[in-house]
Amino acid sequence: MNQKNYQRELENFIKENCSESRVPRLLLHSCCAPCSSYVLEYLSQYFEITVFYYNPNISPREEYEKRVEEQRRLIEALPAKHPIRLEVGVYDPERFYAMAKGLEDVQEGGERCFRCYRLRLEEAAKMAVQGEYDCFTTTLTISPLKNAQKLNAIGEELGEIYHVRHLPSDFKKKNGYKRSVELSAEYGLYRQNYCGCVYSRMEQEKRQKDAGETGANTCEK
């Protein structure tokens, strides 16, 4: 089965809906500052953006708070044609653990991750409706380790359920991930070495131990 080209769909949406006289309002779920860097640089040319930082998967709390502050710092420093603001969601890790129950041993990138995508995207869809945004999407598709087809399928389904448009994306395309690495270096952003949840951290620690690594500081998003 042919996979959709979500970058092309995004470009078509921008061409048809964004102009100097019409700047849509976008609710952008963000997983972290490094992953959002290129996405904000790119989309703020066409959208008025609210970054929605909702990530109950992140553990421990100190890690969560550090990532929130990096997100805030980036938004304050990044030049943008149109306004970018930040909305920080409730930190409710127990909701994540309840969702992950029974899937604790599933390898990263599997069903536990898919449910985590949905948990965060559903909260974004609800907020997009409440705030009367034109559309919503997530920064998660910028990662080479995240399933863009699955993320977009979930986003499309939630858009239909909540009657708000999901903005298609595959931000790793057109060297998006590479640019996010460059921007992270330019702004001195903290780039974590695990996705965020305790299960991904344990997998990363095991990989490092098995390979005799010392813990390279690379974003696993």
N, C-alpha and C positions, 0 to 999 in steps of 0.2 A: 504494500500500500504506500502511495506517495505521501510524504510528509508535507505539511503546509509550510510555506515560506512566510513566517510571521513578521520578519523584517520588512518584506515587500508590502504586507498588509498594513503595517504601521505607516510606512511611507505614503501609501494610498490614502489612509485616514487623514494624515497631515495635509496632503495636497487638497483633499476635498473639504476639510472642516476648519483649517487654520489659516488665518490671514491677518493683515495689519488691522483690519476692522473687526475681526472676530477672533478672540483669544479664549479658547475653551478652558474650563476649570478642571484640573486633574487631581485626583487623590492618588498619591503614589505610595504604596506600601514599601517600606525600606527595611532591609535586613541588617544593614550596617553602612557606615560612612564610605568606606572604600568602594563597595559595590554601587552605591548611589552616585558616586562622583561623576562618572561619565554620563550616567543616565540624566542627571540634573543639568549638566553642561549641554547635553543634546536637546532634551525636551523643553528646557526653559526658554528656548528660542521661539517655541510655538504655543506653550501652555502657561497658565498661571497655576502653580503647583503648591499643594499642601503635602508635605512628607508626613506619612502616618507611620510612626515607629511603634509597631505592635509585634512583639516577639517573646511570648511567654515560654518559648523553648530554651531561651538562653539561661545558662547556669555557670557559676553561682551569681548571686545578686550583684556582687562587686563587678563582675564581668559585664553584666547587663548595664549597670550605671556608667561604666567606662565607655561602652559603645554608644549610649545615649549622648554623652557629652561630646564624643567625637563627631556624631551626627550634627549636633547643634553648632559645633565649631566650624564644620565644613560649610554649612548653610550660611553662616555669618560671613565667611571669607570668600565664598565663590561668587564671582561676577555673574550676573544673570540679566537677561533682557527683560524678563517678566518676573513678578514677585514669587519668592519661595518662602513658605512658612513651615513651621514644625508643629505637629500634634503628637504628643507622646501618649500612647495607650496605657491601659492599666497593666501592671506587671503581675500576672496571675499564673505562676509556674504550675500550680496544682491542676489547672485546666489542661496543661500540656501533658502532665503525668497521667491524668485520667484518660486522655486520648491515646497515649502510648501503651497503656496497660495491655499486656499479652504480646506486645511487639518489641519488647526490650532487647531481644537478641537478634532481631532482624538487621541484616547488614545495611549500612548507610546507603541511601539511594533507592531503597525499597519501599514497601507499603507504609512503614512508619513515617517516612519522609513525605510520602504523598498525602497522608492524613494531616501532617503538620502544615504542608502547603495550604490545604483546604481550610484548616483552622484559622490561619492568618489572613488568607484571602477573603474568607467569609466575613470576618470582622471588618475588613476594608470595604467590602461591598455594602455592608450595612451602614457604615459611616458615610459612604458616598451618597447613599440615598438620603440619609438624615441631613447632610449638608448640601443637598441639591447640586452635586457635582455633575459635570457632563460625562465623565468616565472615570474608571479606576484601573490600576494595573500594579505590578510589583517589580522591584529591581532584581528579583531572584533569577530571572532568565539570563543575567549577565554572566553567571558562573558556568564554566565548562563542566562542572560537576553536578549541575542541576538540570532536570529534565524539562526543557522548554516546551515540548509538545504536551506533556502532562500538565504543566503549569497553565498553559493557555487553554487547554480543555477544561480544567477546573474553573478558570476565570470566566470562560464563556458560559458554562453551566450556571455559575452563580449570578452572572449578569442577567440571564433569563429568569432565574428564580426571583431576584430582587428588583428586576426591571430597571437596571442601570447598565450603561454600555461598558463592556470590558475592552480596554485598549490592547490590541495584540502586540506582542513584543518578542524579540529574541536579541537582547541587547549585546550579546557576545559577538554578533555579526558586525562586519565592517570595522574590525579591530577594536570593538567596544571594550572587551576585557583588557586588552593591551593598553588602551587609553586609561582605563581605571587604575592600572598599576602605575602609569606615569603620573596621573593626578595625585595618587596616594603619596608618591615620593615628593611631588611638588609641595603638597600641603602638610607633609610630615604626619600622615594619618597612621594610627595604630591599625596594623593588619594582623588579625588574630590567626592562629594556626589550627583552628577547628571551627566547624560550622556554628556551634553555639550550644547544643544540648549536651547533657552529660554523656550520652551514648556516643556521640561523634567525638567527644574529647577522649573517651576511653579507647575508641578505635584508633585515633591519631597517636595516642601514647603507645599503644601496642605496635603500630607500624614503626614508630621511631625506635622502640626497643628492639624489635626484630631486625631492623636495618642498621642498628647501632648509630642512629642519627642523634644530633644534639638539639633538634627542635628549630628548624628554619622558620623564620617569621613570614609565612606566606598565608594569604587568605584562602580558606577552603570553601568559600561560599560558591 
